[in-house]
Amino acid sequence: MTSHQFVFIGGLHRSGTSLVHEILRGSPVATGFINTGFPQDEGQFLQTVYPRASVYGGPGRFGFDKGSHMDETHALATPANADKLFQEWSKHWDMSKQFLLEKSPPNIVRLRFFQALYPGSRFIVILRHPLAVSYATRKWSKTSIPELLEHSIICYERFLSDMSHLKHLAVFRYEEFVQSPKPTLDLLTDWLEMPRVELKHEVRPDVNAKYFETFREEQRSLLNRIKPSFVNMPEKFEARANALGYSIEEPEKLLPVPWLGLHG
């Protein structure tokens, strides 16, 4: 394992993790899971060491279960499990490549666990507006927008509480990535000490627009106007969203936060 560099990609479902994984996987010095037969080629489905997100409720739900959060104190964070996980994942990697990529959305609350298993790992975390994540995953989770919004914010807050423990971390917002993908990719690959990759994927700059419009339409609907949980969302979540660099009252607005960028 010493000749390889682990790169873990995390972020909530529908936050651009698959896109970034696919782009980096195109590097001649990197390998990532592909054609595995499992959803989005996520590493969580290709191993038997730790529980999948579905154990905790799946998309839009897993973060509510504190058991989904894993760190270096977890009972599964052992050298034996590091070896076992490597053996299971290496069946799906091209081991002649230096950079070993793994992407699963629940990684966002498990980075300290992976760091304990593989010291020196690099972590890439992609954030997306909690409202956009909520609307994009509603069809999967079959729960309400207020609950999905709470889930997104909880997961982001848990990640922020873990940040100071991570030695090599890159954090960026999906909204800014889609506006200028190549500079962000160049920053990432330079940080990874990987040759820069050519951007061959289509990257749409207006990824959140339809979700924000749906939110505003639903705010105006008579049914939601008599639901306190929906009507009170801006008031209830605005301060917490602001701390994450987002706004519920003005969804298009991105707020400055000091912790975006490269760390270590």
JOTA-V344994 format. One record per backbone hydrogen bond with DSSP energy under -0.5 kcal/mol. CO is the residue of the C=O (numbers start at 0). NH is the residue of the N-H. If there is no record, write none. Layout:
# JOTA-V344994
CO,NH ; CO,NH
This chain:
# JOTA-V344994
0,3 ; 3,5 ; 4,99 ; 5,121 ; 6,101 ; 7,123 ; 8,103 ; 9,125 ; 11,14 ; 15,19 ; 16,20 ; 17,21 ; 18,22 ; 19,23 ; 20,24 ; 21,25 ; 22,25 ; 23,26 ; 26,29 ; 28,97 ; 28,98 ; 30,100 ; 37,40 ; 38,41 ; 41,44 ; 42,45 ; 43,46 ; 51,54 ; 52,55 ; 52,57 ; 53,56 ; 57,60 ; 57,61 ; 60,63 ; 60,64 ; 61,64 ; 63,65 ; 64,67 ; 65,68 ; 67,69 ; 69,112 ; 70,73 ; 73,76 ; 75,77 ; 77,81 ; 78,82 ; 79,83 ; 80,84 ; 81,85 ; 82,86 ; 83,87 ; 84,88 ; 85,89 ; 86,90 ; 87,90 ; 88,91 ; 89,92 ; 92,94 ; 93,96 ; 97,4 ; 97,99 ; 98,30 ; 98,100 ; 99,6 ; 101,8 ; 102,42 ; 103,106 ; 104,10 ; 104,107 ; 105,108 ; 106,109 ; 106,110 ; 108,69 ; 109,113 ; 110,114 ; 111,115 ; 112,116 ; 113,117 ; 117,120 ; 121,7 ; 122,124 ; 122,169 ; 123,9 ; 124,126 ; 124,171 ; 126,173 ; 128,132 ; 129,133 ; 130,134 ; 131,135 ; 132,136 ; 133,137 ; 136,139 ; 136,140 ; 137,141 ; 143,147 ; 144,148 ; 145,149 ; 146,150 ; 147,151 ; 148,152 ; 149,153 ; 150,154 ; 151,155 ; 152,156 ; 153,157 ; 154,158 ; 155,159 ; 156,160 ; 157,161 ; 158,161 ; 158,162 ; 161,164 ; 162,165 ; 167,122 ; 168,262 ; 169,124 ; 170,260 ; 171,126 ; 172,176 ; 173,177 ; 174,178 ; 175,179 ; 179,183 ; 180,184 ; 181,185 ; 182,186 ; 183,187 ; 184,188 ; 185,189 ; 186,190 ; 187,191 ; 188,192 ; 188,193 ; 189,192 ; 197,199 ; 201,203 ; 203,206 ; 205,208 ; 207,210 ; 207,211 ; 208,212 ; 209,213 ; 210,214 ; 211,215 ; 212,216 ; 213,217 ; 214,218 ; 215,219 ; 216,220 ; 220,224 ; 221,225 ; 222,225 ; 223,226 ; 225,227 ; 226,229 ; 226,230 ; 227,231 ; 229,232 ; 231,235 ; 232,236 ; 233,237 ; 236,240 ; 237,241 ; 238,242 ; 239,243 ; 240,243 ; 240,245 ; 241,244 ; 244,254 ; 247,250 ; 249,252 ; 252,254 ; 256,259 ; 260,170 ; 262,168
